[in-house]
Amino acid sequence: MLQKLDHGEKDLLFAIDTPEPDDDIISAADRYITSLTGALADTDEMLAALTDMADQE
């Protein structure tokens, strides 16, 4: 990620979220935005399920 920025990549989201195809090791920071977006969607789904359960009581 930092190498992309050092080499002039201007799209920060691309640099943060896109590992190189030839990367042998994927780090925790690779696909960071995608991971956070997925976590947010999971949280929204859980909140909706809990709200439904509370409404049924």
N, C-alpha and C positions, 0 to 999 in steps of 0.2 A: 504494500500500500504506500509506504513512504517513498519507495523508489519511483512509483508512478508520479507522485507529487513532485519529487526532485527532478524528474524528466519533463516536467511542464504540463502534466495533466491538470486541466482546469476544472473538470467535473468532479467535485468532491464526492458526491454520491457514488459515481462510477468507481472512483479510486477506493472508497471504503468497502464497497459491496461486491467487487468483481475480482476474484483471485485469478491469477494467470493460468491458462490452460495447462502449462507444463510444470506447475507447482507440484512438488512431490509431497509436501506437508501442508495441510490446511490448518491454519491457526484459528484461535477463538475469534479473532477480529475479522476473518474472511466472511463475507456474506452477512456482515453485521446488521445492515439495514433490513435485509430480508428476514433475519432472525428476529429482530425487534418487531417487525410488522406481523410476523406469525404469532409472536407472543401476545401482541395487542389483540389480534383476532381471537386467540384462545381465551383471553381474559374477557372480551366482550361476550363470547359464547357462554362462558361460565356465569357471568353476571346475569345474562338473560335466563339461563336455566335456574339460577337461584331465585330470581324475581318470580318466575313461573311457580316455583315450589312455594314461595311465600304467599303468593296470591291464592293458591289452592287451600291454604289453611283457614 
